[in-house]
Every structure is written in structure tokens, then in C-alpha cells.
């Protein structure tokens, strides 16, 4: 089976009409997370899903926020801006939350790398500050 065939999906006419969306990326994202979306709909109120998805969105680095770009309705070129993404999140909180859930390992790895970089920078700063302190002490003798 080719990669294209493995990623292919069928959208029913009912889904097209129900969602009012005719764009394949939207339906592909929904199809990819269909089971998680159903579970979230059964387990959370829309208000709770919106609150949690919004909190996650605000904590995410901007490049991770772009994964919900297919949910936007804007016709702008390039990556949707923050307001377009938030508008999509408000319209489709369960989908956004399901997508964000799927990124957990990637986001964790990203923050682990950022923390390691910060620790390394802090240690270099401390070493260089100590070198400066040692130089000052050496001249004051």
C-alpha cells in the first residue's frame, strides 16, 4: 500500500453538510482523532473542553499551536495567526483538545530540551561570572 493510500480517507456527504466544511485538511484532522474526540465529548462538557484546550494552547510554543491550523476558516496565506487559531479552538474545542493530547510526548521532549539548554546556559553564566570574580580578586591583592 502506498503512503498516499495509507493516508487516504473518505468523507461522507452527511459529514460535509453537518460540519459545513468542504476542506480536506479539516476532515483529515477530525478523522485522525475521531476516537479521542468521541471520548472527550462523552467525558467532558464543551465548556470544560474549551477551558482545558485554551489553557494548553496558551502554554504551547507557537509552532505546536499550528497543528490545529486545519480547523481555521480563514483564507489567509501562510500560517494562521493566534486569533484565527483561537477562533477555531472555540468552534471545535473537542477536536483541538484531541489534537493537543496527541502531541504530549513531542511537547514534553521540547520542554525537556529547553530546560537542558537553560541549565547549560546557567552553568556557563555561573562559570564566566566566577572567572570575572576571580580576575577582580586577583587584581585587588
C-alpha positions as CSV (number, residue, x, y, z in Angstrom):
1,X,0.0,0.0,0.0
2,X,1.4,3.4,-0.9
3,X,1.8,6.2,1.6
4,X,-0.9,8.2,-0.1
5,X,-3.3,5.3,0.1
6,X,-2.5,4.7,3.7
7,X,-3.3,8.4,4.5
8,X,-6.5,8.4,2.3
9,X,-9.9,8.7,3.9
10,X,-13.5,9.0,2.9
11,X,-15.7,11.9,4.0
12,X,-19.4,11.2,3.9
13,X,-21.7,13.7,2.4
14,X,-23.5,13.9,5.7
15,X,-20.2,15.0,7.4
16,X,-19.7,17.6,4.8
17,X,-23.2,19.0,5.3
18,X,-23.2,18.7,9.1
19,X,-19.9,20.5,9.5
20,X,-20.4,22.9,6.7
21,X,-16.7,22.3,5.8
22,X,-15.6,21.1,2.4
23,X,-11.8,21.3,3.0
24,X,-9.9,18.0,3.2
25,X,-7.4,19.1,5.8
26,X,-10.2,19.7,8.3
27,X,-11.8,16.4,7.7
28,X,-8.4,14.6,7.7
29,X,-7.6,16.0,11.1
30,X,-11.0,15.1,12.5
31,X,-10.7,11.6,11.0
32,X,-7.3,11.1,12.5
33,X,-8.5,11.9,16.0
34,X,-12.1,10.6,15.7
35,X,-11.9,8.1,18.6
36,X,-10.3,10.6,21.1
37,X,-12.9,13.3,20.0
38,X,-15.8,10.9,20.8
39,X,-14.3,10.0,24.2
40,X,-13.8,13.7,25.1
41,X,-17.3,14.5,24.0
42,X,-18.6,11.8,26.3
43,X,-16.4,12.7,29.2
44,X,-16.3,16.5,29.3
45,X,-18.7,19.3,28.9
46,X,-18.0,21.7,26.0
47,X,-17.1,24.4,28.5
48,X,-14.6,22.2,30.2
49,X,-13.1,21.1,27.0
50,X,-12.8,24.7,25.8
51,X,-11.2,25.8,29.1
52,X,-8.6,22.9,29.0
53,X,-7.9,23.3,25.3
54,X,-7.4,27.1,25.8
55,X,-5.1,26.6,28.7
56,X,-3.0,24.1,26.7
57,X,-3.0,26.4,23.7
58,X,-1.6,29.3,25.8
59,X,1.2,27.1,27.2
60,X,2.2,25.7,23.9
61,X,5.1,27.2,21.8
62,X,3.7,28.8,18.6
63,X,4.9,26.0,16.3
64,X,2.9,23.4,18.2
65,X,-0.2,25.6,18.1
66,X,-0.2,25.4,14.3
67,X,-1.3,21.7,14.4
68,X,-4.9,23.0,14.7
69,X,-4.5,25.2,11.6
70,X,-6.8,22.9,9.5
71,X,-9.6,23.9,11.9
72,X,-9.4,27.5,10.9
73,X,-11.8,29.1,8.5
74,X,-9.6,31.9,7.4
75,X,-8.4,32.3,3.9
76,X,-5.1,34.0,4.8
77,X,-1.9,32.8,3.3
78,X,0.7,31.1,5.3
79,X,0.2,30.1,8.9
80,X,-2.9,31.3,10.7
81,X,-2.4,33.9,13.3
82,X,-3.1,33.4,17.0
83,X,-6.6,34.9,16.8
84,X,-7.6,32.6,13.9
85,X,-6.3,29.6,15.8
86,X,-8.2,30.6,19.0
87,X,-11.4,31.1,17.0
88,X,-11.0,27.6,15.6
89,X,-10.3,26.3,19.1
90,X,-13.5,27.9,20.3
91,X,-15.5,26.4,17.5
92,X,-14.0,22.9,17.8
93,X,-12.8,22.5,21.4
94,X,-13.0,18.7,21.4
95,X,-11.0,18.4,18.2
96,X,-8.4,20.9,19.4
97,X,-8.1,19.1,22.7
98,X,-7.7,15.7,21.0
99,X,-5.0,17.0,18.7
100,X,-3.2,18.7,21.6
101,X,-3.4,15.4,23.5
102,X,-1.6,13.6,20.7
103,X,1.3,16.0,20.9
104,X,2.0,15.2,24.6
105,X,5.3,13.3,24.0
106,X,6.6,15.9,21.4
107,X,5.8,18.8,23.7
108,X,7.4,17.1,26.7
109,X,10.5,16.4,24.7
110,X,10.6,20.1,23.5
111,X,10.4,21.4,27.1
112,X,12.9,18.9,28.3
113,X,15.3,20.1,25.7
114,X,14.6,23.8,26.5
115,X,15.2,23.1,30.2
116,X,18.5,21.3,29.4
117,X,19.6,24.3,27.3
118,X,18.7,26.7,30.1
119,X,20.6,24.7,32.7
120,X,23.6,24.7,30.4
121,X,23.4,28.5,29.9
122,X,23.0,29.0,33.6
123,X,26.2,26.9,34.3
124,X,28.1,28.8,31.6
125,X,27.0,32.1,33.1
126,X,28.0,31.0,36.5
127,X,31.4,29.8,35.3
128,X,32.0,33.1,33.4
129,X,30.9,35.2,36.4
130,X,33.2,33.2,38.6
131,X,36.1,33.9,36.2
132,X,35.3,37.6,36.3
133,X,35.1,37.4,40.1
134,X,38.5,35.6,40.3
135,X,40.0,38.2,38.0
136,X,38.8,41.0,40.2
137,X,40.1,39.3,43.3
138,X,43.4,38.7,41.7
139,X,43.8,42.4,40.9
140,X,42.7,43.6,44.3
141,X,45.5,41.7,46.1
